[in-house]
Amino acid sequence: MGDTRTDAGTTGRGLPPAVRAEILDAYEQRLRATGNAIFADPEARRQALCQANAVIDDVDRYGASGTAEMAPVATPFTLSVGRDRAQRGIHPVQSLRAATLLFEAALPPLIREYARGDADDGAVTATIAATLHRTIMARIETGALSYVGFLLERVFTSHLAERRRIGRELHDRVAHAIGVGLQHLDLHRIYQKRRSDRAEGKLDQAGRAMRDALSLTRALSEELRHSVGPAGLEDALRGYLKASVPSSVAITCTVTGDTRTVPQAIAEEIYLVLREAVRNALLHSGSGRLDVSVEVCGTALTAAVRDHGRGFTPSPQDLSGGGLLSMRERVELVGGSLSICPGPAGGTTVAICVPLSGESR
């Protein structure tokens, strides 16, 4: 949770190091025992212990003295923790549970230390408990704001990448087809005067180019219009494959489980990623066969797009921009992971795994 060098200043009574160590050890043991995702990630665990130190300092400064007001905790470090947990895929549920564990670990030793020999043990206990609660929740609030801010940035980035892709499709394919058609119409007019035997052919070619442009425009319009509706991810995915995969490519689509149980927000993002994976395979793999699979169980959704083409292993540069970055960000946005690797018998496999419950995040 934060760094005592940034979150804390001088302490109130000077809590004995042994008591501080007792609290931190009990907190870490609780994180381990409950299987909290923060404990499983070394950097997240380090941050949590730093924040716990800062919480203890706050109680020592304000709770022990009975001061009602507390210093702000929205330090750069505390703000960075929420963003970092979003990047690491640690769900806010885990942060809330960790906060409860810290309260449970810290309260008994703090009360024992500060209420000892006090004439009004009950009042001291209430003050310590209230201060501990306030300082923990203040950090949770600050972290949640930066967590949400990071996710909103991801949403914006993904949507911007999608708009750019549509723009490229319009420029590179639709505008090109229209340009070719217009060129053939110009040649038709020229040949009518000089080579009438070739004029008719140019008119036919212009017609084909315009029909291609119309088909591309309709396909892009359908993509913009289409989303995962009440029928679920399976229906949307099968509809896209039917409309977009050429008859020359053999396609298998296997769906296990009820995709209608997948939350709408997750289903929409996964549909867009699978659609992009299929499009990439059609454009770049040279494969005459595609295998698409989706499996939904109680705790997770897994999906894969596999081609049998020339193969592709992405470099770090490939994953730092363009369509592949957008795919990865969309999956991470819903708490999942994406991998791109060579298939066992050639080709490329794009695999997705997304947890479907807070328990698994």
Steps between C-alpha positions, in 0.01 A plus 500: 500500500768815527850600598560632850748746354223666303186433705629549853686762694591498866308259721297583807614283790761307307352151466754238610661320203395165642131598487535628146671177396224298669232682298681468168573132558137426594380694194729310265395168652134585446564594136674166449238295682209647303672459163476871428633595155701782658711249690560294184658798321836597661479867399136533608591336832786746551265790429241363741753478783621855428144622517445306823801678648349835400166403657675414827677837495168679449349327801808578704482869409127565507324218679725487801471872556123507442536741207189494283652632179741296288751603236408427135623163370471569126877485456659407167584158642147427616362614166747277316389193696150502349637540150759230557239253623290566193805429282568178690138385472438508876127556546379767749326224696845378602594849623183522709565160652859599572372812676283284728794273574718798594234634735471159668878465530567851628216576741577264792872591530426872465232493768726295728780754455305826525229409753745360752463682829260757356222619729244474222587188305164499319546847355857423391387176335228682307743770388760247384240292312348806329838638397617163369182464297522853357863478392454159337188605311658828391770301323246262351307799363812658351610172344153437357498838327834435328390143417188628326697775328739246356214285368334804341828574321499140373143535374590820317811341346307195381219704349748733333681201347170367368415834338843514341457150364167592344666810353776287347246260354309787342817656358690189392218282375178690439659816360742289295218297346308818415816651349553194283138516386529866406821430311327231293212739428749759374663237278158396375432854381840518330465159333152584374664749266822311413463130582133414514587128522655557845247749634247239609763310701595812692136560585473146637814550708365828638181322601693228684711758685191691609331181616812417704490846657132457583564160656784635713290796611215271603739275692648794691153637568395162637805492729421845637136408554550153639555425868435214739126507562273296728575186296854507635857474380448178306227648282704813423814301423328251271327786320831674436670183377214426263504851355876557483691175441538424127359172373853398401600480870380201705375623838410310817340674797465305824317650797474324836283638777237774494655825375182687597616480863810708421459863618421734212810714545731197491319336208522818292876539549573132436287506184704793367828322579390175335379692198837673468683167539292345222555803277878486557507130417306555177723788393843374599517126564428365151312217672216315336359395836408677824398346832312720747407380847331649805447329835302641792511335839404627844815700566657584165458554128768362270512554125741441214542573130737264323615513140712251307699747295853631487526569873573813698683563828449862611796707613477753786471772234199322346324508837578864571278655234224444245244223498683253723538759775130580474413131529717455807363814665140396441563164668691656790220754538266220612764340722620234258815401315584451132778294343614463139717201423583249224258210468623144573490410130570841349291810468415737785272475801348801675380390845290692753415430864268724702382434859126535545478548877659718762617184678734413217644849451 
